[in-house]
Amino acid sequence: MRTVPAKPWLPAPAPTLTFTNATLIDPEAAKTIPNCCIRVENGLIAEITTESPSTQTSTTINLRGLYVCPGLIDCHVHITATPGGTSLNDMFAASQTSLTLRSAYVAREMLLRGFTTARDTGGADASLRDAIAEGLIPGPRLFIAGKALSQTGGHGDPRPSYLHASGSDEAGGKCCGGHALARVCDGVPACLAAVRDELRQGADFIKIMVGGGVASPSDTLAMVQFTPEEIAAITRTAGYSGKYVTAHAYTAAAIRHAVENGVAGIEHGNFIDAETARFCASLGVSVTPTLVTYRGMATAPFKRFLDLDGRAKNEAVLEGGIGALRILRDAGVNMCFGSDLLGGLHGLQNGEFGIRAGVLGAEEILRSATVNGARVLGMEGRLGVIKQGAIADLLVLRRNPLEDIGVLDQIEENMVGLLKDGRVVMWKHGEGQAGGRLAVDELYDPCRVQQRDYM
């Protein structure tokens, strides 16, 4: 009798591949290494050499004239904040089934933009993370916060003023709806219950709202949220489980409030000052700016995505964000790549590279989307690098992003091939020369003929 596997969608073992004559991009050292041979085996980088490989494989791909870059890492996404409407209020105006299917679309498209890893800072749950990890749906490798934590009237509380608090429960969350990106908790006992509940549901880290936000109706940008006792309770409890806490915060006051009470990461930081940036650097706090979302919401066709109050706040954070990049760089803060896109804005993700190029050098920007992000995820040496033993997440590019980071902004024109976990996600027909058949996993792109071709 035939044995039926419990999870028949689990992928077959990753193939063994050899890439020859590649120019390897090392973001850590900000240099290229020409004429490399890279052998991929069991989803990992098994060997890198500038000589003949020690082991011959049946599939050898000549990458002469092409560049190999580590897979990209976006440290601030909201995969479940899906397209489907024209305004912020439309984002969750659908059934849970519709939103789940739309999230699968968002994840797949994010992967095909070169992002092999993403940190979801509110919305995605363990089911989505695990479905991607098991090969059930295509997408970037996910690290999740579950639902972010917010105080009543904080950035994660979307309720209009005429609604009363009776819809919330003791552990928080119900008042924001099942589809929401955040849950509400007030007071130390409720904060403890909420953080423990998110960890119970599989959160890899905890996200809290410590300052006002663009998209929330009840808080000004200058508002500081949660008490020191609440934040300390959250960070201590997360720490007991070996998890860290990151905080939504724009202003220097909110950032200090978070960091002084144990928070290890800051999201956005648009109004940070030099002294606070140095304070963060001294404690090893990472900061993830997210500029493309503000640019997107200020540009057609998304100018009406926010209401009038939200548009005014968006204009203020957009103006402050560019200067924050310079302050963070000068202070030596570990700066990560983030996009924070919602709804129909997801397609603008790679535009973050071009915005940062107005202030930062190409090598700094590439590090933010590779080695710096891996450090925050606890995956240093395994992600964001091309080294023996690292996970085989690889971008094959026509041009060198260390010379022009715009290569990654124009990813569709410049990406020839993409591997995640050693499996070929996409490969443009006719690029490179294979000494065997380089099969593209049909799961990733079943509708694009050019990406289903074999070399």
Secondary structure, DSSP 8 states (H G I E B T S, - for coil): -----SSTT-------EEEEEEEEEETTTTEEEEEEEEEEETTEEEEEESS--SS--S-EEE-TT-EEEE-EEEEEE-TTS--SSSSGGGTT-S-HHHHHHHHHHHHHHHHHTTEEEEEE-SS--HHHHHHHHTTSS---EEEE--SEEE-TTSTT----TTS-GGG--TTS-GGG-TT-SEEE--SHHHHHHHHHHHHHTT-SSEEEE-B--SS-SS--TT-B-S-HHHHHHHHHHHHHTT--EEEEEEEHHHHHHHHTTT--EEEEEEE--HHHHHHHHHTT-EEE---HHHHHHTSTTSTTSS-HHHHHHHHHHHHHHHHHHHHHHHHT--B-------GGGGGGTTHHHHHHTTTS-HHHHHHHTTHHHHHHTT-BTTBSS--TTSB--EEEESS-TTT-THHHHTHHHHEEEEEETTEEEEE-TTSSEESS-----TTT-TT-HHHH---
